[in-house]
Amino acid sequence: MKTLPLCAVVRALLATAAASIVGGCTSYLLHVDAISRTPAVSSAQTSYTIKNKNPAIDSDSLRYREAAACLKTALSSRGLWETPDPANADMVVELDYAMEPAHVVYRATEVPVYLPTASPIGGVNARTIFGTTTEQVPVVVSEKHLSVSCRENNPGAEGRPPLELWQVSASLEDSDTSLRESLPVLAAEVMNQLGRTTRGTIDRKLAVTDPAVEFVAKGF
């Protein structure tokens, strides 16, 4: 059986997710924290090598390779490229991600209000939608996050660690039981925040059809 490329799989899943959100939420609420100590793109520093920052994550796993593929696409939008020679890379990009255990939250949700009406079939009462009301509905959600940091690829000087150039962390909470569909969204927000400093955690909304999300989902 032929195996689809990772980017094609992720793209198909994202399209399915967008198609399935009919009459519901079509955007994600993200919590973002970004720090940049130098411009995100420098003419002198454009090549990088990716490293797994979390020892609990298997670097050979499908999910890690999907996360790395999304990140590489996001970085390419800023003129950054992965070198085949890690020892001579300008920068080291460290990747971490996770999905937390599911928990219940209460969210304001529009629910229909029904009125009883007489049914001509056997005198059985049917229900007609009269309108809607807002109720706090329990929803099972999981938090997913993607954290990316970048440092100079050198041993540092005078006992100091290499200079960290930038760092972006993005997280979201939804009812999807898989991290896979969230990866393009999280990576797209990393792409949006490169070179910025948020001075703390900020909230951002990102639509499923946002050009940045579609760009990352498309892959190389």
Backbone as JSON, one array per atom type, in Angstrom:
{
  "sequence": "MKTLPLCAVVRALLATAAASIVGGCTSYLLHVDAISRTPAVSSAQTSYTIKNKNPAIDSDSLRYREAAACLKTALSSRGLWETPDPANADMVVELDYAMEPAHVVYRATEVPVYLPTASPIGGVNARTIFGTTTEQVPVVVSEKHLSVSCRENNPGAEGRPPLELWQVSASLEDSDTSLRESLPVLAAEVMNQLGRTTRGTIDRKLAVTDPAVEFVAKGF",
  "N": [[0.84, -1.2, 0.0], [0.54, 2.21, -0.86], [2.16, 4.87, 0.81], [1.13, 7.99, 2.02], [2.74, 11.2, 1.81], [3.88, 12.98, 4.75], [3.07, 15.69, 4.92], [0.9, 15.7, 3.19], [-0.9, 14.04, 4.48], [-1.4, 15.49, 6.86], [-2.49, 17.79, 5.71], [-4.84, 16.79, 4.57], [-6.2, 15.96, 6.85], [-6.59, 18.42, 8.14], [-8.25, 19.69, 6.33], [-10.49, 18.06, 6.51], [-11.21, 18.59, 9.13], [-11.9, 21.3, 8.94], [-14.09, 21.14, 7.22], [-15.89, 19.78, 8.77], [-16.69, 21.51, 10.72], [-19.4, 22.9, 10.92], [-21.54, 25.52, 11.22], [-20.45, 25.96, 13.66], [-17.61, 26.72, 15.75], [-15.08, 28.29, 13.91], [-12.53, 29.02, 14.31], [-9.45, 29.12, 16.19], [-8.56, 29.7, 19.57], [-5.64, 30.9, 20.75], [-2.93, 30.81, 23.08], [-0.14, 32.7, 23.47], [3.36, 33.17, 23.77], [6.14, 35.07, 23.2], [9.58, 35.76, 22.55], [12.15, 37.76, 21.35], [15.48, 38.32, 20.73], [17.11, 39.17, 18.78], [16.78, 40.22, 15.32], [14.47, 38.06, 13.65], [15.21, 36.99, 11.22], [18.3, 36.9, 9.77], [20.78, 38.05, 7.55], [23.15, 36.84, 7.9], [22.63, 34.6, 9.35], [20.96, 32.01, 8.51], [20.72, 29.31, 8.1], [19.8, 26.23, 9.68], [19.64, 23.59, 12.15], [17.49, 21.07, 13.36], [16.62, 20.1, 16.65], [15.5, 17.72, 19.03], [13.98, 18.79, 21.89], [12.81, 17.62, 24.06], [13.36, 14.9, 26.01], [11.52, 12.93, 26.53], [10.12, 12.51, 24.27], [9.97, 10.53, 21.37], [12.21, 10.76, 18.84], [12.03, 9.43, 16.46], [9.4, 8.94, 16.07], [6.15, 9.02, 14.46], [4.58, 11.25, 15.09], [6.47, 13.15, 15.99], [7.91, 13.54, 13.65], [5.93, 14.66, 12.05], [5.43, 17.05, 13.46], [7.93, 18.28, 13.2], [8.0, 18.57, 10.42], [5.92, 20.43, 9.98], [7.02, 22.6, 11.34], [9.38, 23.12, 9.87], [8.28, 23.97, 7.46], [7.0, 26.3, 8.34], [9.23, 27.85, 9.16], [10.47, 28.18, 6.73], [9.07, 30.2, 5.53], [10.23, 32.48, 6.43], [12.62, 32.6, 5.21], [14.44, 30.83, 6.25], [16.36, 27.83, 6.37], [16.8, 24.28, 6.48], [19.86, 22.83, 7.03], [21.82, 20.26, 5.46], [24.09, 19.68, 6.78], [24.55, 19.53, 9.88], [26.59, 20.24, 11.73], [27.7, 22.57, 10.78], [25.67, 24.4, 10.81], [24.05, 27.58, 11.09], [22.35, 28.06, 13.19], [20.67, 26.47, 15.97], [17.66, 24.92, 16.22], [15.31, 24.2, 18.58], [12.84, 21.85, 19.42], [9.73, 21.26, 21.0], [6.79, 19.64, 22.15], [3.43, 18.85, 23.27], [0.54, 17.09, 24.51], [-1.85, 17.61, 26.87], [-3.53, 15.75, 29.55], [-7.04, 15.0, 29.16], [-9.71, 17.19, 30.24], [-12.6, 18.61, 31.88], [-14.39, 21.48, 30.9], [-16.56, 24.33, 31.25], [-18.52, 25.87, 28.86], [-19.99, 28.71, 27.29], [-22.74, 28.1, 25.32], [-24.82, 28.12, 22.46], [-27.99, 26.79, 22.55], [-30.83, 24.98, 21.27], [-34.27, 26.01, 21.78], [-37.21, 24.33, 22.42], [-40.66, 24.05, 21.49], [-43.67, 22.37, 22.35], [-45.73, 20.81, 19.91], [-48.79, 19.86, 18.33], [-49.06, 16.74, 16.74], [-50.11, 15.48, 13.64], [-50.02, 12.8, 13.33], [-51.2, 10.17, 14.77], [-51.71, 11.58, 17.09], [-49.42, 12.11, 18.55], [-47.15, 14.11, 20.31], [-44.98, 16.43, 18.8], [-41.83, 18.26, 18.55], [-41.04, 21.66, 18.07], [-38.6, 23.95, 16.99], [-38.22, 26.86, 18.75], [-36.51, 28.92, 19.3], [-33.28, 30.02, 20.46], [-31.12, 29.62, 23.3], [-28.62, 30.65, 25.67], [-26.44, 28.5, 27.28], [-24.39, 27.12, 29.9], [-22.36, 24.68, 28.98], [-20.97, 21.46, 29.59], [-17.78, 20.56, 28.36], [-15.43, 18.31, 27.08], [-12.03, 18.76, 26.93], [-8.65, 19.09, 25.66], [-5.42, 20.35, 26.34], [-3.05, 21.54, 24.05], [0.31, 22.07, 23.13], [3.0, 23.85, 21.54], [6.39, 24.42, 21.5], [9.09, 26.37, 20.55], [12.47, 27.08, 20.23], [15.4, 29.02, 19.49], [18.86, 29.1, 19.04], [22.26, 30.32, 18.8], [24.59, 28.39, 16.92], [27.04, 27.52, 18.46], [29.67, 26.93, 20.85], [29.44, 28.8, 22.86], [30.87, 31.39, 24.98], [33.48, 32.06, 27.31], [32.46, 30.46, 29.36], [29.76, 30.96, 29.23], [26.45, 30.1, 28.03], [25.42, 29.43, 24.57], [24.09, 32.19, 22.68], [20.67, 32.8, 22.94], [18.42, 33.28, 20.37], [15.69, 33.58, 19.68], [12.4, 32.73, 20.93], [9.37, 30.96, 20.88], [6.25, 30.12, 22.18], [3.25, 28.37, 21.84], [-0.13, 27.62, 22.54], [-3.23, 25.8, 22.68], [-6.67, 24.96, 23.37], [-8.87, 22.38, 22.8], [-11.55, 20.12, 21.78], [-10.65, 18.03, 20.32], [-9.28, 14.79, 20.1], [-6.77, 14.24, 19.23], [-3.41, 15.27, 18.63], [-2.5, 15.83, 16.15], [-4.09, 17.33, 14.2], [-3.91, 19.85, 15.26], [-1.31, 20.7, 15.0], [-0.51, 22.12, 12.52], [-1.81, 24.55, 13.0], [-0.67, 25.49, 15.4], [2.03, 25.67, 14.61], [1.77, 27.56, 12.6], [1.17, 29.83, 14.09], [3.55, 30.11, 15.48], [5.14, 30.82, 13.31], [3.94, 33.3, 12.72], [4.75, 34.81, 14.91], [7.51, 35.03, 14.95], [10.38, 36.92, 15.54], [9.11, 38.73, 17.14], [8.28, 40.21, 20.34], [6.26, 39.48, 22.95], [5.98, 40.27, 25.54], [4.98, 38.79, 27.74], [2.2, 36.45, 28.11], [-0.13, 36.37, 25.5], [-3.43, 36.48, 23.99], [-4.59, 35.02, 21.02], [-6.5, 34.82, 18.02], [-7.0, 32.43, 15.51], [-8.01, 31.57, 12.38], [-9.32, 28.57, 10.89], [-9.09, 28.65, 8.16], [-7.11, 30.49, 7.76], [-4.49, 32.1, 5.92], [-1.84, 31.56, 6.82], [-2.12, 29.16, 8.25], [-3.01, 27.47, 6.22], [-0.78, 27.58, 4.57], [1.22, 26.29, 6.11], [0.04, 23.76, 6.44], [0.05, 22.87, 3.83], [2.71, 22.25, 3.3], [6.05, 21.49, 2.03]],
  "CA": [[0.0, 0.0, 0.0], [1.33, 3.43, -0.96], [2.06, 5.75, 1.98], [1.09, 9.4, 1.67], [3.71, 12.05, 2.52], [3.35, 13.52, 6.01], [2.38, 16.96, 4.71], [-0.38, 15.41, 2.56], [-1.78, 13.5, 5.52], [-1.8, 16.6, 7.73], [-3.35, 18.67, 4.93], [-6.14, 16.13, 4.44], [-6.86, 16.0, 8.15], [-7.0, 19.79, 8.41], [-9.4, 19.95, 5.47], [-11.61, 17.34, 7.11], [-11.62, 19.33, 10.33], [-12.57, 22.53, 8.53], [-15.37, 20.78, 6.63], [-16.78, 19.24, 9.79], [-17.11, 22.57, 11.64], [-20.5, 23.57, 10.25], [-22.35, 26.22, 12.19], [-19.76, 26.03, 14.95], [-16.43, 27.57, 15.8], [-14.17, 28.1, 12.79], [-11.23, 29.59, 14.66], [-8.82, 28.65, 17.41], [-8.03, 30.67, 20.5], [-4.3, 30.47, 21.15], [-2.19, 31.56, 24.08], [1.18, 32.82, 22.83], [4.41, 33.9, 24.47], [7.26, 35.17, 22.27], [10.72, 36.6, 22.9], [13.15, 37.87, 20.29], [16.61, 39.15, 21.14], [17.68, 39.72, 17.54], [15.83, 39.99, 14.23], [14.25, 36.64, 13.41], [15.93, 36.58, 10.01], [19.53, 37.66, 9.57], [21.47, 37.62, 6.33], [24.31, 36.03, 8.29], [22.17, 33.41, 10.05], [19.75, 31.52, 7.85], [20.65, 27.85, 8.11], [19.56, 25.68, 11.01], [19.4, 22.17, 12.34], [16.44, 20.88, 14.37], [16.9, 19.14, 17.7], [14.4, 17.39, 19.94], [14.29, 19.36, 23.2], [12.15, 16.84, 25.1], [13.84, 13.51, 25.98], [10.39, 12.0, 26.63], [9.56, 12.35, 22.93], [10.76, 9.7, 20.47], [12.51, 11.52, 17.62], [11.7, 8.62, 15.29], [7.96, 8.7, 16.03], [5.41, 9.7, 13.4], [4.12, 12.56, 15.55], [7.61, 14.08, 15.99], [8.24, 13.89, 12.25], [4.88, 15.58, 11.59], [5.67, 18.35, 14.09], [9.13, 18.84, 12.57], [7.65, 18.96, 9.05], [5.17, 21.68, 10.08], [7.94, 23.65, 11.76], [10.27, 23.43, 8.75], [7.51, 24.78, 6.51], [6.81, 27.62, 8.95], [10.5, 28.58, 9.12], [10.82, 28.51, 5.34], [8.41, 31.46, 5.17], [11.13, 33.56, 6.85], [13.9, 32.46, 4.53], [15.31, 29.92, 6.99], [16.4, 26.52, 5.72], [17.49, 23.23, 7.22], [21.07, 22.41, 6.34], [22.16, 18.83, 5.59], [25.34, 19.6, 7.55], [24.21, 20.12, 11.19], [27.75, 20.8, 12.44], [27.99, 23.9, 10.26], [24.46, 25.22, 10.8], [24.16, 28.86, 11.79], [21.5, 28.05, 14.37], [20.05, 25.22, 16.44], [16.25, 25.13, 16.55], [14.89, 23.12, 19.48], [11.4, 21.62, 19.29], [9.05, 20.54, 22.07], [5.34, 19.69, 22.04], [2.76, 17.92, 24.18], [-0.91, 17.18, 24.68], [-2.14, 17.33, 28.26], [-4.71, 14.9, 29.76], [-8.34, 15.65, 28.95], [-10.43, 17.66, 31.42], [-13.89, 19.2, 31.56], [-14.61, 22.91, 31.1], [-17.92, 24.77, 30.92], [-18.47, 26.93, 27.87], [-21.28, 29.27, 26.88], [-23.11, 27.49, 24.05], [-26.2, 28.35, 22.02], [-28.75, 25.54, 22.44], [-32.2, 25.26, 20.8], [-35.42, 25.97, 22.68], [-38.28, 23.64, 21.71], [-42.03, 24.16, 21.95], [-44.46, 21.21, 21.92], [-46.78, 21.04, 18.92], [-49.59, 18.67, 18.07], [-48.69, 16.02, 15.52], [-51.29, 14.83, 13.03], [-49.8, 11.35, 13.23], [-51.49, 9.43, 16.0], [-51.83, 12.44, 18.24], [-48.17, 12.19, 19.28], [-46.59, 15.46, 20.3], [-43.65, 16.66, 18.23], [-41.22, 19.48, 19.07], [-40.64, 22.66, 17.07], [-37.6, 24.88, 17.52], [-38.78, 28.2, 18.95], [-35.4, 29.86, 19.31], [-32.09, 29.5, 21.13], [-30.72, 30.23, 24.55], [-27.22, 30.38, 26.0], [-26.26, 27.69, 28.48], [-23.04, 26.65, 30.19], [-22.36, 23.26, 28.63], [-19.67, 20.82, 29.85], [-17.05, 20.11, 27.18], [-14.15, 17.66, 27.37], [-11.0, 19.37, 26.1], [-7.25, 18.83, 25.97], [-4.52, 21.44, 25.97], [-1.91, 21.16, 23.22], [1.24, 23.2, 23.01], [4.21, 23.72, 20.72], [7.39, 25.38, 21.95], [10.23, 26.38, 19.64], [13.49, 28.06, 20.59], [16.51, 29.06, 18.53], [20.1, 29.64, 19.59], [23.41, 30.24, 17.91], [25.26, 27.09, 16.91], [28.44, 27.61, 18.88], [29.8, 26.47, 22.24], [29.4, 29.9, 23.81], [32.17, 31.99, 25.29], [33.79, 32.37, 28.7], [31.58, 29.71, 30.24], [28.35, 31.31, 29.02], [25.81, 29.3, 26.98], [25.22, 30.14, 23.31], [23.05, 33.21, 22.72], [19.35, 32.43, 22.43], [17.99, 34.31, 19.43], [14.26, 33.79, 19.85], [11.63, 31.63, 21.48], [7.92, 31.13, 20.75], [5.42, 29.03, 22.7], [1.84, 28.54, 21.49], [-0.98, 26.54, 23.04], [-4.67, 25.93, 22.46], [-7.5, 23.97, 24.04], [-10.05, 22.0, 22.04], [-12.09, 18.81, 22.11], [-10.04, 17.01, 19.46], [-8.5, 13.84, 20.9], [-5.48, 14.03, 18.59], [-2.56, 16.46, 18.48], [-2.11, 15.97, 14.74], [-4.78, 18.42, 13.49], [-3.56, 21.15, 15.85], [0.08, 21.05, 14.71], [-0.37, 23.21, 11.56], [-2.28, 25.8, 13.61], [0.35, 25.93, 16.35], [3.23, 26.05, 13.84], [1.46, 28.8, 11.89], [1.29, 30.94, 15.02], [4.99, 30.28, 15.68], [5.58, 31.58, 12.14], [3.46, 34.67, 12.85], [5.37, 35.51, 16.04], [8.96, 35.11, 14.83], [10.89, 38.28, 15.53], [8.32, 39.58, 18.01], [8.32, 40.01, 21.78], [4.9, 39.74, 23.4], [6.04, 40.76, 26.92], [4.0, 38.0, 28.49], [1.29, 35.65, 27.31], [-1.24, 37.08, 24.88], [-4.42, 35.64, 23.32], [-4.69, 35.26, 19.58], [-7.44, 33.97, 17.3], [-6.49, 32.02, 14.21], [-9.05, 30.83, 11.67], [-8.91, 27.35, 10.21], [-8.79, 29.0, 6.77], [-6.1, 31.54, 7.72], [-3.43, 31.77, 4.95], [-0.68, 30.97, 7.49], [-2.43, 27.76, 8.55], [-3.03, 26.74, 4.96], [0.61, 27.48, 4.1], [1.93, 25.25, 6.87], [-0.57, 22.48, 6.15], [0.42, 22.46, 2.47], [4.05, 21.67, 3.34], [6.94, 21.84, 0.92]],
  "C": [[0.87, 1.24, 0.0], [1.1, 4.32, 0.26], [2.11, 7.2, 1.54], [2.18, 10.17, 2.41], [3.06, 12.66, 3.76], [2.55, 14.79, 5.77], [1.01, 16.73, 4.07], [-1.38, 14.88, 3.57], [-2.3, 14.62, 6.41], [-2.76, 17.52, 6.99], [-4.75, 18.09, 4.79], [-6.91, 16.18, 5.75], [-7.36, 17.4, 8.48], [-8.22, 20.15, 7.57], [-10.65, 19.28, 6.02], [-12.14, 18.08, 8.32], [-12.39, 20.58, 9.95], [-13.96, 22.23, 7.98], [-16.37, 20.33, 7.68], [-17.28, 20.31, 10.74], [-18.18, 23.4, 10.94], [-21.38, 24.22, 11.3], [-21.69, 26.34, 13.55], [-18.57, 26.94, 14.86], [-15.51, 27.26, 14.64], [-12.81, 28.7, 13.06], [-10.76, 29.02, 15.98], [-8.41, 29.84, 18.26], [-6.7, 30.14, 21.02], [-3.75, 31.38, 22.23], [-0.72, 31.54, 23.64], [2.12, 33.64, 23.7], [5.64, 33.89, 23.56], [8.32, 36.12, 22.78], [11.69, 36.6, 21.72], [14.25, 38.81, 20.74], [17.35, 39.74, 19.95], [16.6, 39.58, 16.47], [15.71, 38.51, 13.92], [15.0, 36.12, 12.19], [17.14, 37.49, 9.84], [20.21, 37.14, 8.32], [22.65, 36.73, 6.66], [23.91, 34.73, 8.97], [20.85, 32.95, 9.45], [19.63, 30.01, 7.87], [20.49, 27.34, 9.53], [19.54, 24.16, 10.98], [18.4, 22.04, 13.47], [16.87, 19.82, 15.37], [15.66, 18.94, 18.56], [14.77, 17.87, 21.34], [13.75, 18.51, 24.35], [12.59, 15.38, 25.04], [12.72, 12.48, 26.09], [9.75, 11.73, 25.28], [10.51, 11.52, 22.07], [10.97, 10.45, 19.15], [12.2, 10.75, 16.35], [10.2, 8.38, 15.16], [7.31, 9.5, 14.91], [5.02, 11.11, 13.84], [5.27, 13.57, 15.57], [7.93, 14.49, 14.56], [7.19, 14.83, 11.66], [5.1, 16.98, 12.17], [6.87, 19.04, 13.45], [8.82, 19.33, 11.15], [6.87, 20.28, 9.05], [6.09, 22.84, 10.43], [8.86, 24.07, 10.62], [9.54, 24.3, 7.72], [7.32, 26.19, 7.04], [8.09, 28.44, 8.86], [10.89, 28.99, 7.7], [10.19, 29.82, 4.91], [9.26, 32.66, 5.54], [12.52, 33.43, 6.24], [14.89, 31.57, 5.26], [15.25, 28.53, 6.38], [17.22, 25.54, 6.54], [18.71, 22.76, 6.43], [21.29, 20.91, 6.5], [23.43, 18.6, 6.39], [25.13, 20.25, 8.91], [25.39, 20.79, 11.89], [28.04, 22.23, 12.01], [26.75, 24.79, 10.16], [24.7, 26.52, 11.54], [23.45, 28.81, 13.14], [21.05, 26.64, 14.72], [18.63, 25.57, 16.86], [15.78, 23.93, 17.37], [13.37, 23.06, 19.54], [10.87, 20.82, 20.48], [7.54, 20.68, 21.85], [4.74, 18.69, 23.01], [1.26, 18.12, 24.08], [-1.22, 16.74, 26.1], [-3.36, 16.42, 28.38], [-6.0, 15.69, 29.61], [-8.95, 16.08, 30.28], [-11.7, 18.35, 30.95], [-13.89, 20.7, 31.85], [-16.05, 23.22, 30.74], [-17.84, 25.98, 29.99], [-19.87, 27.4, 27.51], [-21.6, 28.77, 25.47], [-24.56, 27.8, 23.73], [-26.89, 26.99, 21.84], [-30.17, 25.87, 22.02], [-33.23, 25.2, 21.92], [-36.59, 25.41, 21.89], [-39.64, 23.98, 22.33], [-42.8, 22.94, 21.48], [-45.54, 21.61, 20.93], [-47.52, 19.74, 18.69], [-49.17, 18.06, 16.74], [-49.92, 15.36, 14.94], [-51.16, 13.31, 12.97], [-50.05, 10.73, 14.6], [-51.57, 10.29, 17.24], [-50.57, 12.58, 19.08], [-47.6, 13.59, 19.18], [-45.21, 15.47, 19.65], [-43.1, 17.95, 18.82], [-40.77, 20.38, 17.93], [-39.64, 23.61, 17.72], [-38.2, 26.28, 17.55], [-37.69, 29.26, 18.86], [-34.19, 29.22, 19.96], [-31.87, 30.25, 22.44], [-29.27, 29.87, 24.84], [-27.14, 29.62, 27.31], [-24.78, 27.35, 28.65], [-23.02, 25.13, 30.03], [-20.99, 22.65, 28.93], [-19.05, 20.28, 28.56], [-15.73, 19.48, 27.63], [-13.1, 18.18, 26.41], [-9.61, 18.89, 26.54], [-6.42, 20.03, 25.54], [-3.36, 20.88, 25.16], [-0.97, 22.34, 23.1], [2.44, 22.82, 22.15], [5.16, 24.81, 21.17], [8.63, 25.24, 21.07], [11.21, 27.45, 20.11], [14.66, 27.94, 19.63], [17.72, 29.72, 19.18], [21.21, 29.55, 18.56], [24.07, 28.87, 18.02], [26.75, 27.26, 17.19], [28.51, 27.22, 20.35], [29.69, 27.58, 23.28], [30.8, 30.42, 24.09], [32.28, 32.28, 26.77], [32.8, 31.71, 29.67], [30.11, 30.03, 30.1], [27.76, 30.42, 27.94], [25.67, 30.09, 25.7], [24.05, 31.12, 23.42], [21.75, 32.66, 22.16], [18.82, 33.58, 21.59], [16.51, 34.62, 19.57], [13.6, 32.54, 20.42], [10.15, 31.95, 21.32], [7.23, 29.89, 21.31], [3.97, 29.35, 22.37], [1.05, 27.35, 22.02], [-2.43, 26.84, 22.71], [-5.37, 24.79, 23.19], [-8.68, 23.65, 23.15], [-10.46, 20.57, 22.39], [-11.54, 17.69, 21.24], [-9.16, 16.09, 20.32], [-7.14, 13.55, 20.3], [-4.72, 15.35, 18.49], [-2.34, 16.8, 17.02], [-2.76, 17.17, 14.06], [-4.4, 19.8, 14.02], [-2.16, 21.6, 15.46], [0.22, 22.16, 13.66], [-0.79, 24.56, 12.14], [-1.22, 26.35, 14.55], [1.61, 26.4, 15.62], [2.99, 27.35, 13.08], [1.58, 30.0, 12.82], [2.75, 31.17, 15.41], [5.56, 31.13, 14.54], [5.18, 33.05, 12.26], [4.24, 35.48, 13.88], [6.88, 35.62, 15.96], [9.41, 36.58, 14.73], [10.13, 39.23, 16.43], [8.56, 39.25, 19.48], [6.96, 40.42, 22.34], [4.86, 40.35, 24.8], [4.98, 40.09, 27.79], [3.09, 37.24, 27.55], [0.14, 36.5, 26.79], [-2.19, 36.07, 24.25], [-4.5, 36.04, 21.86], [-5.73, 34.33, 18.99], [-6.89, 33.68, 15.91], [-7.54, 31.14, 13.55], [-8.48, 29.58, 11.02], [-8.46, 27.65, 8.78], [-7.77, 30.13, 6.66], [-4.98, 31.15, 6.74], [-2.2, 31.14, 5.6], [-0.9, 29.51, 7.81], [-2.41, 26.93, 7.28], [-1.62, 26.57, 4.39], [1.35, 26.35, 4.8], [1.36, 23.88, 6.55], [-0.19, 21.95, 4.78], [1.78, 21.8, 2.45], [4.87, 22.09, 2.13], [6.43, 21.25, -0.38]]
}
